[in-house]
Amino acid sequence: MQANIEFHEAVYPIRVSLYEIYNPGNVIQIWAQDPNNQWLQLWNGSSQIVSPTSRSFSPPLSHPCNFKTKMLRLVFENSSPKSYTKLNAVMLIGTSDLILSKNPNESLTNLLKKFNCIMTSHYQSFYCESCNRYPYIGKVSVGEEDSVDFIYQFVKKRSVAKNHQNISIFHTAPDIIGPPKFPNYGELFHLPFFLGHMLRNNDVDISIAPWQNTEPMRRLDFVRWYEATIENNYIDVEFHEAVYPIRVSIYEVYNPGNVIQIWAQDPNKQWFQLWNGSSQIVPPTSRLFSPPLSHPCYFKTKMLRLVFENSSPKSYTKLDAVMLIGTSDLILPRYPRESLQNLLKKFNCMYSPCHDDVHNLTADLKSAYSDIVHLQQNFPEYCFICKRGVWICQEDEMLLKILKNLDLTTLCRMSKINRRFNYLTRDPELYTRLNMRNVSPICINIFRYFTSRCKYLQQLDLTASKFHVKNFVKFLDNCGRRLTHLRLSYCQSVHKVVLFKISEMCKNLKELDLNNCLKINDEGFSCLEKLNSLEHLNLCDTRITSERLCKILQKNQRMRELHLAPVLRTNLDIDAVAIKLRYLCPNLEAINLHRTINHTSKSINAFADCKNLRKVYGYPIAADSLYKLLSSCQRLEVVCLCRIVLTNRNLELLTQCRNLGRLYLFRMELDTPDKYSIILEQCSKLQEFYLIFCNISDCLVNQWKERYPHKY
C-alpha cells in the first residue's frame, strides 16, 4: 500500500516528518521522485510497536538525495480494519541548494542526530500527554501468518446501581468516560470523621478465599456513613471492543486507594473477579493505578465492574478515566509455570527498578506501560497465541493450579462446562478453606453439597450463619478431622452438642471463634478442655466463667491470642485469668479485655510479665497500672485505650514502643492535647492513629497533617 504526495516547491530533502494520530508505526518506506520521474528510496524500516499516542515521526533519511524533488511516496505495511494508521499531515523540510557536511566522513543525517541528542538529552515525554484517538490497536506479527492485536481503550459507557449510596461513585460517574485529564489533583486530604457504630455486612458470603485476620478494633470499624452493602458499591464501565484483559489502569485524581475489586463480565453476563485487594493508604496525590490481575481471564470482555470501599463525604475517591488493555486472541506464556502477570512484573522491574510498590504496575509514570510495549516487541520469545483454546493445551495438573486461584462462584459455573470440568472442580485440594458467612436456614443442603469436596478442609468460617445443628454435626463427622481454624461468630444455633463434636473430631484445632454464641452453657464450655492445641480463642459476648476458662487454659498452654468481652452481669474474675495466663501461656501475644470490670492491679502486673505481648485491647485502667504495663511491654504493636486520662508521663512511655503500628484512643481525656504529636514524631512504624471522641480540635489535627504528611 502506498500514497504519493506533492508539495508546493521542489527542494533538496533533509527531513520528512509524519504526523501520526492513530495507530502509529505502520509507515515502512519513504521514496522521492527525481526529475526523470524515477523513484529513489530515502528511508526503509519495518513496522514499529510504539506507545499508543499520537506522535510526530521523523526517521533519519538513510539515503542522501542529490536532486530536488516535490513528490514523495509513503509505503504502508498491510493493515486490517482494526490496525490501520491515520496521518494528519506530512512536512517536507529541504533546502533551495544542495548542502554538505564540512567533515567528508560525516553525513548530514548523522550531524542532525548529534544535534538532536544535545537538544533532547534532558527531555522525557510522559505517556499520557496526548490521548487523541482511542481505541488504539498495536499489531504484533507472529511468524508469517499469525498476528495478535494489543488493544488500548478508554471507557465508552458507564452505569451504576440504582440504589447506590457511595460518595466515590457519585463523584466518579460523570467524568469517567473517555481519555483522562490526569493528573488533576488539587484538594487537601482529610481524615474521616469517626462515628461510634459497628458496621455489619449481612450479605451471604460463600467462598474458598484465604482468611483475612481482622483485628477486634477493625470489627468495630468506627466509620458508619451509610448502611451500604458491597453489591451497591460499584460502577460498571463498557469499552469499545471485547478483548482478553491483561491490564486495567485506573486514573485516580482524588483520595486514591479506595477501589478494592475489579470484575469482568463473561459472554453469559456472569461476573468473574480479576483482582481483589484491600483499601490502601497511599500519599494524597493523583496516580495511575494498575494492579496485577490475580485471576487470569480466559474469555473476551468489554464490560468491567469496579467495586469501591464504603466512603464518607470526606474520604471519597474520584476517578478520571479507566483504560482496558487486552488482546484480540488469548495469549499464554511459553513457560507453563509463569503467569502473564508475573512476566509483566519482571519487565516492569527492568524499566522501573527503583519503585517498590508491588501492588501497582504503573507506579513509575515515566515508564508506564513500558512492560507491555516490551512484551509486544519480544512477543515470540515470551508468549504464544492459543488458537485452539486454553483447555486443550493444559493438562489436568496445570488446570488444578489455575482453579486454585478462582473463587467459589466461578468454580461452580465452570463445573457446568463439561464432564471434565465437573470432575476437576470437585477436587478436594480446591477446598482446604471454606467461608460460608451469613448463610440462611433455607440452604438446608449446603453441608451435604460440600461434604464430598471437603476431604482436606482446614479452615471453616460460618460467621453469622443459621443452620441446623444436626446437619453441621454430621458435616464435622466427615470433614472435621483436619480442621485447624473454625469461626462460629454470631452463630445463634451453636450450643453444647456442637462443642462436644468439635472436641471429639477437631483435635488439631488452633483457632476457635465463639463470639456471641450465647446458647453455650458451662457444660458446653467444659468440652473445650479436651482440646490441647488452641492458640487463638475468641470468647467475646459469651457467658463463660473464670473457673472454666482457667481449666481450658490449663490444657491449652500454646495460647497466643485470647479475646474476652463478657456479656453484662457475667462474673468473670480477670485477676485469676491473668495470673493463669502469666504462668501457663508464655507465648501470649494478644489480649482483648473490652468491657471487663472485675480486675485490679494484680491483672496488670500479671500481663506486664507477659514479655511477648504485642496487642492490648484495653479497658479503663489506672494511670499507675498503665505505667507498669507500658514500661514492661516494649514490643507492643497494637494498643487500644479507652475512658481514661492519659498523662504526659504515660504518653512519653507509649512513644518508647518502637514497634507501635496502630493506636486507638477512645473517649480519652488528654492531659495535654498538643503533646500528642510526639506519637507521630517518634513512632516511626505507626500506620494508624485513631482519636475517637477525644477532647481534641480539628484545627490541631490539621496542623499535624501538614507537619507529618507521611502519616496520612
N, C-alpha and C positions, 0 to 999 in steps of 0.2 A: 504494500500500500504506500502511495506517495502523493505528495502535494507540491505543485510548482507555484512559487510566489514571486511577484515582480515588485521592485522598489522604484522610487522616483528617479534616482540618479545612479549611474554606474560608478563604482569605487573599487579600490584595492581592499579586499576584506581583511580585517584584523579581529573581528569578533561577531558572532551570531548569538543573540540572546532570545531564548524561547520563554514565553510567559505561560506556564502550565497551571491551569486552575482546577483540573480534575484528573485524578489517577496519573500523576506524573511518572515519567521514566520510560515511555514506550517509543520515543524517537531514537532511532538507532543509526541513522546516517544523515549527513548534510553534504549536498553537492552544489557546485557553481557552474553556470553556463559561460563558456568562453565566446569570443567574437565570431567563431566559426560554428556556433550552435552545438558544440560538443560539451559533454558534462565531465567535470573534474571533481574528484572526491576531496572535500575539505576535512571531514571527520568521519570516523567509523567506530561505533561502540556496540554494546549489547544492551538488551532491555535491563533496566535497573529496578531494584527493590528499594524504595525510599520511604521516608516518613509520610503519612497521609496528609500532607499540607500543600497548599498552592505554593509555587516557587518560581523564581527566575533562574533558568538553566542556561549557562554559557559554557559549553565544552571547549577545552583548548583545541584549536584547529591544528591537527597533526600534519596536514599537508599545506605548505605555503602556496599562495595564489599570486602568480606574477602577471596577472591580467586584470583588467577592470571588468566588473560584472554588476548587473542589477537583477539577475534571475537566480533564485536559489531553489533547490529541490529538497524537501524533507521526506525521509523514508521512515515509515512506522512499522513496528512489529505487528504481525497479525493479531487482532483483538476480537474479543467476543462482546456481545451486548452488555456484559457485566463488567468488562475490563477496558473499555475504550478510554483514550486520552483526549482531553479537550484543551486546546490552546486559545488564549485570549488575544495574543499578539506575538509578532516576531520583529526584533530590531536587528538591523544590519549596521554595523559600525565599520567604517573604512576611511581611506584617505584618497585625496584627489591625485596624489602622486605616489609612486612606489617608495616605501621607506624600508631601510635595512638596519640591523643592529651594527654598532660600531665594532663590536667583537665578532669577527667572522666565525668563531666557534660556537656562538650563542644565537639561537633562533629568536625571532620576535616573540613567539609563544612562550618560550622559557623565560624571557625577560619579563613578560607580563605576569607569569606565575610568581616570580620573585617579588614583584611589586605587590601582588595580591597577598602574599604571606605577611609582608610588612604591615599592610593596611588592616588585616583581619586577625592578627595574632591575639588580640585581646577581646575578640567578639565571639560570643556563643549565642546561637539562636535558641529560643525557647519553643518547645514543641507546640504550644497552643497559641502562638502569636496570631495565626490565621487559620480559621476553620471555615473556609468559604463554601466548599461544596462537599456534602456528605449524602449518602454513604460513599466512602472511599473503598475501592477494591484494588488490592495488590495481588497480581497473579504470580504463582510460583510454578515453574515447569519442572516436571519430574520425568526424566527420560525423554523419549521422542514424542510420546502420545499423551501421557498423563499430565494433569495440572490440577492445582487446588487454589482457590481464591481465599485470601485473607481479607475479611470484610470488616471495616471500621464504621460504626454508625451511631448516631445520637437518637434520642427519643423522638418518635413520631406522634404518639398519642399517649395520654395518661388517664387513669381513672382511680377513684378512691372509694372506700366503703361508705355507704350512705350514712351510717350512724357512727362514723369515727369521731373521736374526741381528742385527737392527738395534735398538739400545737405544732410539732415539726411538720406534719403533713399539711396543715393549714398554710404554713409559710412556704412550703416547698412546691406544692402542686401547681401554682400559677406560672412558675418560671422554669420548670424542668424540661420543657420541650425545646429541642434544637441544640445547637452548639453552646458552649459555655461563655460566660463573661469573666472567667476565672483569671487571676484572683481578684476578689471584690470585697474583702473583709474590712469591716470598719468599726463596729460597735465593741464596747468593752465586754469582757466575760464576767458573769455574775454568779455568785454562789446561789444554789437553790434555797428556798425558804422551807424549813422543816416543820411538818405538822405531826403531832404525836398520834398517828393512827397506823394500823397494820394493814398492809396490802395482802390480799389473798387472791390467788388465782383459782377459780372454781371450775376451770375447764378440764374435761377429761384429757389425760395425757398418757398415752401408752407408747413406750419406745424402748429401744435397747441401747440408748446413748450412754456414754460414760457418765459417771456421777460427778456432779459439781458440789463439792463440800461447801456448804454455806455456813457462815458464822451465825450464832444466835442473834446478834445485833442486826445482821443483814436481814433476818426474817422479820424483824420489827419494821425495817425499811420506812423510816420516818416520813418519806415523801408520799403524799396521797392527794393528788390533784383531782383525779377522776377515777372512778371505778372502771377504767378502760381495760378491756381484755385484749390479749395478744392478737386475736383474729381480726380486730378492727384497726390495729396499729400498722397499716401497710398502705403502700401506694403501688398500683400496677402500671407498668410502662410498656408500651408497644413500640417496636422498631420497624424499619422498612422491610427487612428481609430476614427470613429464618436461617439460622446458622447453628453450627456446633460450637457452643461457647468455650472460649479459652481465657477470656478475661472480662471482668466487669469493673469499670472505673467510675468512681463516684466523685463528682466535683463538689466539695463541701466548702461553703463560704462563711458559715457562721456556726460556732459552737460544734466543731466536728467530733465524731466518735459515737453517735447515738444510733447508727444503723447496725443492727445486730444479726440480721439474717438476709440472705438472698436466695430466692426460689426461681425456678424456671418452669414454664407450663409445657407439658408434652402434647403430642398430637391428639390425645384423648381428653385434653383440657384438665388433666390432673397436675398437681403441683409437686415438683421434685426439688429438694434442697440442694443448692450449690455450695453454700457457705453458711456457717453458723459461728457466731462469736459473741462476746460479751461487750457491753458498753465500755468504751475506752476513755481513759483520762489522758488527753493529749494537749499540747500547747494550743492556746486560743488563736490560731492562725488558720487562714484558708488553706486547704490542702487537696491534693489529688490522691484519693484513697482507692487502692486496687488490692483487695485481699486475695491471697492464694485460694483458688476454688478447691475446697477439700473433698468435694464429691464429684467424680467425673460424670460428664453428661453425654450419653450415647444416643441422643435424639436431637433433631433440629428444633429450634425455638426462636420466636421473635417476641415473646412475652416474658417479662421478668416481674417479680414482686419483691419490693424492698420492705423489710419489717423494721420498725423503729421501736426503741425502748420508750416506755411511758415518759412523757416530758411535761414540764411545767412552763408557764409563760416566761420564766426567767432562764430556762435551760434548754430551750428548743434548738433543734438543728435545722439549718436551711441548706438545701442543695441547689446548685445552679444548673447542673446537667448530669447525665449518665451516659457513658459510652459502653456499647457492647462490641467486643472484638471476637470474631468467630471465623470458622472456615466453612467453605461450601461442601466439603466432604469430611468424613471422620478421619482424623489423623491420630496415629499412635506412635509412641517412642519405639525405636528399634530394639531397645533393651527392655524386656518384659518387666524387670524388677524396678524400673524407673518410671515414675509418673510424669506426665507432661508438665504438671505444676512444679515438680522438683527440678525438671530440666530448665524451666524458665527462671527458677530461683538461682540456679547455678550461673546462667547467663547474666542475671541481674547483678550478681556479685562481681562479675567481670567488669561491668560498666559503672557500678556504684559500690566500690569496696569499703567505703568509709561509713555508710549508714548502717545502723544496727536494728532497724525496725523490720523484723522478720514477718510482721503481720501486714506489711504494706509494700507491694512490689513497685510502686511508683513514688516512694518517699523522696527520692532524689529527682527533682523536677527537670534538671538539666539532661538527665539520661532517661527520661520517661519513655517507655516502650522500646528502648534500645534492645532489650532482650528478645522481644517479638520480631523486630527487624533482623536481628542476628539469626533467629530461627528461620526466617524466610530466606535469608541469604545462604544458609547452610542446611537447608531442609533435607536433602537426600542423606546427609551424614547422620542426622539425628532421628528422623521420623520417616514414616511411610504412610501412604494413603490406603485406608482399609475399605476397599470397594465392596467386599463380599459380606460385610457385617462383622462387628466385633466378636460375636459369639462363636462364629465358625473358627476364628483364628486363635481362640483361647482354650486351654484345657480346663478341666473341672477344678483343679487345684488353684489355678490362677483366677478362675471365676470366683471361687470362695474368698480369695483375698480381696477381691473387689467388693463382694457382697458384704464383707465385714465392715465396710465404710458407709453402708447405706442405713437409713433409718427404717424403723419397723413398717411404717406405712408403705414405703417403696418396696420392701421385701414382699409384703402381701400382694401388691399389684403385680410384681414380677412373677409370683407363683402362678399367675393365670396365663402367662405367655404360652407355655407348652409343658409337656410332661417332664422334660429335663429340668426346667427351671422350678417346677413344682417340687421336684425331688431336692434340688440344691438348696432352695430356700427353707427347707425343713432341717438342715444340718444343725445338730446341737452346738457346734462350735460357734454359730452365729448368735447364740442366746446365752452367753455367760452373764449378761446383765439384762435385767427386765424391769422397766419402770412402768407401773400402771397406777397413775395418780388420778384421784377423783373419779374412779370407776363407779358407775351406777349399779344398783342391785339388779337392774334389768339385764345386765350382761351375765346371766346366770351360768353360761357355759365357758366363761373366759378362762378359768383354770383348766378345764378339760382341753380347751384348744391348745394351750401352751404345754401341757404335761409331756407330750411326746417330743417336744422340741427342747425342753429344759433339762436334759440329762446332765449337763455340766454347769448348771446355774450356780453363780457365786454371789451375785448381788441382786436383791429384790426390793423394790420401792413400791409400797402400796399406800402412800400418803393420802389421807382424806378419802379413802375408798370405802364403799359399803358393800359387804359381801356376806355370804352365808358361811358361818364358821365351819360347818361340816365339809363344804367344798374346799375351803382353804386347808383344813387339816389333812384331807386326802391328798392335796397338792404337795404339802410338805412331806408326806409319806413317800411320794415318788421322786421329788426333786429337791429335798431339803438337806441331803447329806453333805453337799459341797458348799452350802451357803456360808459366806463369811460376813456379809453385810445384809441387814434386814431393817427396813424402815416401815413402821406401822403408825406413824404420827397421825393423830386425828382419826384413827380407825375406831369408831364407836362400838363396833361389834366385838372387839377383842376382849376376851376375858380369860379366866384361869385355864380353860381347856386348850386355848391356843398356846399359852405359855408352857403348859405341860408338854405339848407336842414339840415345841421349839427346843425345850430342854432334852427331849428324848432323841430328836433327829439331827439337830444342828450343833453338833459337838465342836465344830470349827468356827463358830460364830465369834467375830471380833467386834462388830458394831451392831448395836441394837437400839432403835429409836422407838420409845413408847410414849412420846409426848402426847398429852391429852387423852390417854386411854383410861378413862375414868371408871370403867367397869372392872378393872383388875383389883381384886381384894388381896389381903395379906397372904392367903393360901396360894393365890396365883403367883405372887412375887417370890414365894418360897421355892418355886420351881427353878428360878434362876440360880439357886445355889448349886445346881447340878452342872452348871457351865463353869469352865475354868480358863477360857481364852479371851474373855471380853477385854477390849481396850478402849471402847468408846460406848458410853451408856447415857442415854437421854431419858430422864425421868421427870421432866418438867410437867407440871399440871397433872400429877398423879397423887395417889394417897398412900404412898409407901411410908413406912415408919422408919425411924432411925435404927431401931434394933434389927429390922430385916435388912436394911441397906448395909449395915456393918457386917452381917453374915455373908452377904453377896460379895462384898469387898474382900472378905477373908479367903474366898475361893478364887477371886479374880485379881491377882496381885500385879497383873500387867497393865492395869488401868492407866490410860493416858489422858482421857477426856471424860469428865463427869458433869452433867448438866442437871441442876436441881433448882426448880422454881415451883415449890409445892402449892397446891390449891389452898385457899384460905382455910384457916382453922385446922390445919394439919400440924400435929405436934411433931416437928422434925428437929431433933437435937443436933444442931450444926457443930457444936463443940465436939461431941462424940464422934461424928463423922469425920471431922477434920483430923482428929488425933489418929483415927484408924488409917486415913489416907497417908499421914506422915510416916507411919511405921510400916504399912503394908504395901504402899504403891510408890516406890521411889522414882518411877518414870512419869509421874503425873505432870502433864503439860498444860492442861486447860481445866478451869473450874468455873462453873456458872452458878452463882448463888442469888440470882434475881428473886426478889420477893421473900427471901428468908429473913426471919426476925429473931429466932431464939439462938443468939450467938453472943459470945463475949470475946475478951482479948485472948482467951485460950485458942479459939479457932484461928485468929490472926497469927498468933505465934506458931501454930502448927503449920499453916500454909507458908509462913516465912521460912520454914525449914525445908520446904519442897524446892530444892535448888534448880530443878529443871522446868519450873513453872514458866510458861510462855504467854498464856492468855488468862486474864482475870476479868470476869463479867460480874461486877460488884453489887453491893448493897450499901445502905447507909453505914458509915464506918467512922469511928472517932479519929481525930487528927493524929494522935499519938500512935494508934494502931496502924493507920495508913503509913506513917513514917517507918514503922517497923517492917511492914510488908515491902515497901519500895526499896528500903536500904538493903534488904536481904535478897530480893529477886531482881537482879540487874539484867536478866535475859528476857524480860517481858517484851512481847511483840504487839499484843493487843490488850488494851486496858479500857474498861468501861466503869466510870464512877458516877454515882447519882445521889442527889439530895444531901450533899454535904457542903461544908465550907472548905475550899482548897486554899491552904495557907501558902505564903510565899516560900516557906521552908520546904514544904512538900512539893511545891511546883518545881523548885530547883532540883530536888531529888528525882523528880519524874524525868527531867531532861537528861539525867545520867543513864537512863535506859537506852543505850545506843542503838538497840535493835527495834525500837518502837516504830511500828508501821501504821497502826490505827489507834486513834484515841477518841473515845466517846465521853463527853461531859454532858450529863442530863440533869436539868433542874439544879444546877450548881450555883452556889454563892461564891463568886470570885472575889477573893480578898483585894487584889489589885488588878483589875482587868487589863491595864496597859502592859503589865509584865508578862502576859500570856504569849506575847510574841517570841519569848525566849524558847518556846517549844518549836516554833517554826525555824528559829535560828540555829538551834543546837541539835535537834533530832534529824539528822541527815537522811534517815531512811523512812521518815514519815510520809505516808501516801494519802491518808485520810484523817481529817481532823474535824469532828462534829461538835458544835456548841449548840445544844438543843435546849431551848427555854432557859438560857442563862442570862445573867444581868450584863449584857454586852451590847454595844450600839452598832448599827450598820456602818456608821462612819468609821469606827475603829477597824471593822472587818475590811472595809475598802482600802484603808491605809495599809493593812497587812498585804492585801492582794497586790498593791503597787510595789511594796517593798520586797515581797517574796513571790514574784510571778511564777517561779518554777514549781511552787506548791499548789498551783491552781490550774 
